[in-house]
Amino acid sequence: MSDTEPADPDTPAEEILCATYRALCRHGYADLTMQDIADESDLSKAALHYHYDTKQDLLLAFLDHLYEEFVSSLAVAGGDPVERLVGTIDVALSPPRRDADREFRTAVLELKAQAPYEPAYREKLEAFDDLLHETVREAVAEAIEAGVFRDVDPDETASFVVTVINGAQTRHVSVGAPIDETRSRLVAYVTETLVAGDGREPERADTAGSDGDGDLAPDPDPDGESENGGSGDGSDGEEDPA
């Protein structure tokens, strides 16, 4: 999900989206009003209501805009499946560049918290999750077909990657956990743990340190035993979808 302000507006509708971004950064979701959004634009509150009946209608349109931006960002994530997968992780786990980006991510987390109670929000947010899952799944499946990745389950692997991404985003916003270290660990999981023995050997990512977002699956032990002494089939301890 993009956290950058929309481009300079050419129409009143685009101006409203830009104003919504700035108002969310300034006020967050819980205290946001239509007047707050109007104050961030040259439009009146009445003009906002001409385009959108309620604040929820406006925020749903704003989520549609963010979804389009997310689709565009994933479309340029890379070429071959491994590059595309790493690029997707980079897009999803990019650190905020400005204070406004941090404030916006906090507002989005507030909005996500409404999803269990607001079906309209949940439907929009599920679209982001489904897109990310399918993008990862397709890249993993292509890498397996090309003989670059081990024969893992693409759907389970995509679920694992998306869960790590969502958890890292939430912990980064809620408790300030560093997001770049999780990104490095997840890239290492993709470019090292998933790579087949007879596939190419990509450059190793820097995985030193951990931010506590949860250990990613370790490299399989050559003797068939995991690090905790259990069997390598995942019967002891948490199962790795890879």
Buried (B, 14 or more C-beta within 10 A) or exposed (E): BBBBBBEEBEEBEBBBBBBBBBBBBBBBBEEBEBEBBBBBBEBEBEBBBEEBEEBEEBBBBBBEBBBEBBBEBBEEBBEEBBBBBBBBBBBBBBEBEEEBBBBBBBBBBBBBBBBEEBEBBBEBBEBBEEBBBBBBBBBBBBBBEBEBBBEBBBBBBBBBBBEBBBBBBBBBBEEEBBBEBBBBBBBBBBBBBBBBEEBEEBEEBEBEEBBEBBEBBEEBEEEEEBEEEEEEEBEEEEEBBB
